[in-house]
Amino acid sequence: MTIRWTHEVVWRLGSQMNKLSIILILMLSLVVSVGCAKSDWIQSTLVTVDVTGTWQGSTAGGAGGSFELALEQQGTRVTGSILLRGFTGGNRTGQINGTVAGDVFTFKETNGRVTGETTVSGDEMSGMVRAPASAQITLRRVNSSPRPSTQ
Protein backbone atom coordinates (compact mmCIF):
# COMPACT_ATOMS: atom_id res chain seq x y z
CA MET A 1 0.00 0.00 0.00
CA THR A 2 1.44 3.36 -0.97
CA ILE A 3 0.42 6.75 0.26
CA ARG A 4 -0.12 9.46 -2.22
CA TRP A 5 1.23 12.75 -0.92
CA THR A 6 -1.54 14.92 -2.09
CA HIS A 7 -2.11 18.43 -0.93
CA GLU A 8 -4.90 17.25 1.41
CA VAL A 9 -2.70 14.61 3.14
CA VAL A 10 0.13 17.11 3.69
CA TRP A 11 -2.33 19.69 5.05
CA ARG A 12 -3.81 17.16 7.52
CA LEU A 13 -0.37 16.07 8.74
CA GLY A 14 0.68 19.71 9.16
CA SER A 15 -2.50 20.45 11.11
CA GLN A 16 -1.87 17.47 13.42
CA MET A 17 1.74 18.59 13.98
CA ASN A 18 0.60 22.13 14.87
CA LYS A 19 -1.86 20.76 17.45
CA LEU A 20 0.82 18.51 18.93
CA SER A 21 3.29 21.41 19.09
CA ILE A 22 0.77 23.63 20.87
CA ILE A 23 -0.04 20.89 23.39
CA LEU A 24 3.66 20.29 24.09
CA ILE A 25 4.34 24.01 24.55
CA LEU A 26 1.41 24.35 26.96
CA MET A 27 2.55 21.32 28.98
CA LEU A 28 6.13 22.60 29.14
CA SER A 29 4.92 26.04 30.24
CA LEU A 30 2.86 24.47 33.01
CA VAL A 31 5.81 22.40 34.28
CA VAL A 32 8.14 25.40 34.25
CA SER A 33 5.66 27.68 36.01
CA VAL A 34 4.97 25.13 38.74
CA GLY A 35 8.70 24.57 39.24
CA CYS A 36 9.42 28.29 39.54
CA ALA A 37 6.58 29.10 41.94
CA LYS A 38 7.69 30.04 45.44
CA SER A 39 5.94 27.97 48.07
CA ASP A 40 5.97 30.89 50.53
CA TRP A 41 4.64 33.62 48.22
CA ILE A 42 1.47 33.90 50.29
CA GLN A 43 3.39 34.63 53.51
CA SER A 44 5.52 37.28 51.81
CA THR A 45 2.47 39.14 50.47
CA LEU A 46 -0.14 38.43 53.12
CA VAL A 47 -0.48 41.19 55.72
CA THR A 48 -2.63 40.17 58.67
CA VAL A 49 -1.64 42.95 61.08
CA ASP A 50 -1.23 46.73 61.05
CA VAL A 51 1.66 48.01 63.19
CA THR A 52 0.95 51.72 62.65
CA GLY A 53 1.20 53.62 65.90
CA THR A 54 3.42 54.20 68.91
CA TRP A 55 4.68 51.11 70.74
CA GLN A 56 6.43 51.08 74.12
CA GLY A 57 8.07 48.32 76.11
CA SER A 58 11.24 46.92 77.58
CA THR A 59 13.53 43.94 77.53
CA ALA A 60 12.44 40.78 79.33
CA GLY A 61 12.90 40.86 83.11
CA GLY A 62 13.47 44.60 83.15
CA ALA A 63 17.23 44.01 82.87
CA GLY A 64 17.88 46.83 80.46
CA GLY A 65 16.27 49.86 79.01
CA SER A 66 13.02 50.73 77.38
CA PHE A 67 12.03 50.88 73.72
CA GLU A 68 9.68 53.14 71.85
CA LEU A 69 8.76 52.61 68.20
CA ALA A 70 6.74 55.15 66.20
CA LEU A 71 5.62 53.26 63.08
CA GLU A 72 3.70 53.89 59.89
CA GLN A 73 2.70 50.97 57.69
CA GLN A 74 1.73 50.99 54.03
CA GLY A 75 1.09 47.52 52.67
CA THR A 76 3.97 45.30 53.73
CA ARG A 77 6.42 48.20 54.19
CA VAL A 78 6.96 49.95 57.52
CA THR A 79 8.91 53.13 58.29
CA GLY A 80 9.39 54.96 61.53
CA SER A 81 11.67 55.83 64.40
CA ILE A 82 13.11 54.09 67.43
CA LEU A 83 13.96 55.58 70.83
CA LEU A 84 16.12 53.56 73.22
CA ARG A 85 16.30 54.72 76.85
CA GLY A 86 18.47 53.52 79.72
CA PHE A 87 20.88 51.33 77.79
CA THR A 88 24.64 51.45 78.16
CA GLY A 89 25.78 54.49 76.23
CA GLY A 90 22.69 56.52 77.12
CA ASN A 91 19.56 57.29 75.15
CA ARG A 92 19.58 57.07 71.38
CA THR A 93 17.18 57.61 68.53
CA GLY A 94 17.19 56.48 64.93
CA GLN A 95 15.13 55.77 61.86
CA ILE A 96 13.96 52.25 61.03
CA ASN A 97 12.66 50.44 57.97
CA GLY A 98 10.79 47.17 58.17
CA THR A 99 8.34 44.74 56.67
CA VAL A 100 5.28 42.81 57.76
CA ALA A 101 4.73 39.26 56.52
CA GLY A 102 1.69 37.59 58.03
CA ASP A 103 1.89 38.55 61.71
CA VAL A 104 5.69 38.97 61.81
CA PHE A 105 7.22 42.45 61.90
CA THR A 106 10.92 42.62 61.01
CA PHE A 107 12.86 45.88 61.28
CA LYS A 108 16.33 47.38 60.97
CA GLU A 109 17.67 50.74 62.03
CA THR A 110 18.81 52.60 58.91
CA ASN A 111 22.39 52.85 60.24
CA GLY A 112 22.28 49.09 60.85
CA ARG A 113 22.96 48.88 64.61
CA VAL A 114 19.51 47.80 65.83
CA THR A 115 17.55 44.93 64.24
CA GLY A 116 14.53 43.02 65.43
CA GLU A 117 11.85 40.50 64.66
CA THR A 118 8.57 40.35 66.55
CA THR A 119 5.26 38.56 66.33
CA VAL A 120 2.29 40.92 66.51
CA SER A 121 -0.98 40.03 68.21
CA GLY A 122 -3.45 42.91 68.39
CA ASP A 123 -1.87 45.71 70.43
CA GLU A 124 1.10 43.64 71.62
CA MET A 125 4.26 42.45 69.92
CA SER A 126 7.04 40.30 71.31
CA GLY A 127 10.24 38.90 69.92
CA MET A 128 13.97 39.47 69.73
CA VAL A 129 15.96 42.63 69.23
CA ARG A 130 19.70 43.01 68.65
CA ALA A 131 21.19 46.33 69.77
CA PRO A 132 23.99 44.95 69.42
CA ALA A 133 23.40 42.28 72.13
CA SER A 134 20.29 40.12 71.73
CA ALA A 135 17.37 40.57 74.09
CA GLN A 136 13.76 39.44 74.35
CA ILE A 137 11.32 42.38 74.11
CA THR A 138 7.62 42.94 74.62
CA LEU A 139 5.95 46.09 73.32
CA ARG A 140 2.39 47.40 73.67
CA ARG A 141 0.69 49.87 71.34
CA VAL A 142 -0.05 53.05 73.31
CA ASN A 143 -1.31 55.13 70.40
CA SER A 144 -2.69 54.22 66.96
CA SER A 145 -1.12 57.33 65.44
CA PRO A 146 2.45 57.09 64.11
CA ARG A 147 3.51 60.19 66.09
CA PRO A 148 5.68 59.47 69.14
CA SER A 149 4.21 60.16 72.56
CA THR A 150 5.45 63.10 74.66
CA GLN A 151 6.18 61.07 77.80
C-alpha positions in Angstrom: 0.0 0.0 0.0 1.4 3.4 -1.0 0.4 6.7 0.3 -0.1 9.5 -2.2 1.2 12.7 -0.9 -1.5 14.9 -2.1 -2.1 18.4 -0.9 -4.9 17.3 1.4 -2.7 14.6 3.1 0.1 17.1 3.7 -2.3 19.7 5.0 -3.8 17.2 7.5 -0.4 16.1 8.7 0.7 19.7 9.2 -2.5 20.5 11.1 -1.9 17.5 13.4 1.7 18.6 14.0 0.6 22.1 14.9 -1.9 20.8 17.5 0.8 18.5 18.9 3.3 21.4 19.1 0.8 23.6 20.9 0.0 20.9 23.4 3.7 20.3 24.1 4.3 24.0 24.6 1.4 24.4 27.0 2.5 21.3 29.0 6.1 22.6 29.1 4.9 26.0 30.2 2.9 24.5 33.0 5.8 22.4 34.3 8.1 25.4 34.2 5.7 27.7 36.0 5.0 25.1 38.7 8.7 24.6 39.2 9.4 28.3 39.5 6.6 29.1 41.9 7.7 30.0 45.4 5.9 28.0 48.1 6.0 30.9 50.5 4.6 33.6 48.2 1.5 33.9 50.3 3.4 34.6 53.5 5.5 37.3 51.8 2.5 39.1 50.5 -0.1 38.4 53.1 -0.5 41.2 55.7 -2.6 40.2 58.7 -1.6 43.0 61.1 -1.2 46.7 61.0 1.7 48.0 63.2 0.9 51.7 62.6 1.2 53.6 65.9 3.4 54.2 68.9 4.7 51.1 70.7 6.4 51.1 74.1 8.1 48.3 76.1 11.2 46.9 77.6 13.5 43.9 77.5 12.4 40.8 79.3 12.9 40.9 83.1 13.5 44.6 83.1 17.2 44.0 82.9 17.9 46.8 80.5 16.3 49.9 79.0 13.0 50.7 77.4 12.0 50.9 73.7 9.7 53.1 71.8 8.8 52.6 68.2 6.7 55.1 66.2 5.6 53.3 63.1 3.7 53.9 59.9 2.7 51.0 57.7 1.7 51.0 54.0 1.1 47.5 52.7 4.0 45.3 53.7 6.4 48.2 54.2 7.0 50.0 57.5 8.9 53.1 58.3 9.4 55.0 61.5 11.7 55.8 64.4 13.1 54.1 67.4 14.0 55.6 70.8 16.1 53.6 73.2 16.3 54.7 76.8 18.5 53.5 79.7 20.9 51.3 77.8 24.6 51.4 78.2 25.8 54.5 76.2 22.7 56.5 77.1 19.6 57.3 75.2 19.6 57.1 71.4 17.2 57.6 68.5 17.2 56.5 64.9 15.1 55.8 61.9 14.0 52.3 61.0 12.7 50.4 58.0 10.8 47.2 58.2 8.3 44.7 56.7 5.3 42.8 57.8 4.7 39.3 56.5 1.7 37.6 58.0 1.9 38.6 61.7 5.7 39.0 61.8 7.2 42.5 61.9 10.9 42.6 61.0 12.9 45.9 61.3 16.3 47.4 61.0 17.7 50.7 62.0 18.8 52.6 58.9 22.4 52.9 60.2 22.3 49.1 60.9 23.0 48.9 64.6 19.5 47.8 65.8 17.6 44.9 64.2 14.5 43.0 65.4 11.8 40.5 64.7 8.6 40.4 66.6 5.3 38.6 66.3 2.3 40.9 66.5 -1.0 40.0 68.2 -3.5 42.9 68.4 -1.9 45.7 70.4 1.1 43.6 71.6 4.3 42.4 69.9 7.0 40.3 71.3 10.2 38.9 69.9 14.0 39.5 69.7 16.0 42.6 69.2 19.7 43.0 68.7 21.2 46.3 69.8 24.0 45.0 69.4 23.4 42.3 72.1 20.3 40.1 71.7 17.4 40.6 74.1 13.8 39.4 74.4 11.3 42.4 74.1 7.6 42.9 74.6 5.9 46.1 73.3 2.4 47.4 73.7 0.7 49.9 71.3 0.0 53.0 73.3 -1.3 55.1 70.4 -2.7 54.2 67.0 -1.1 57.3 65.4 2.4 57.1 64.1 3.5 60.2 66.1 5.7 59.5 69.1 4.2 60.2 72.6 5.5 63.1 74.7 6.2 61.1 77.8 
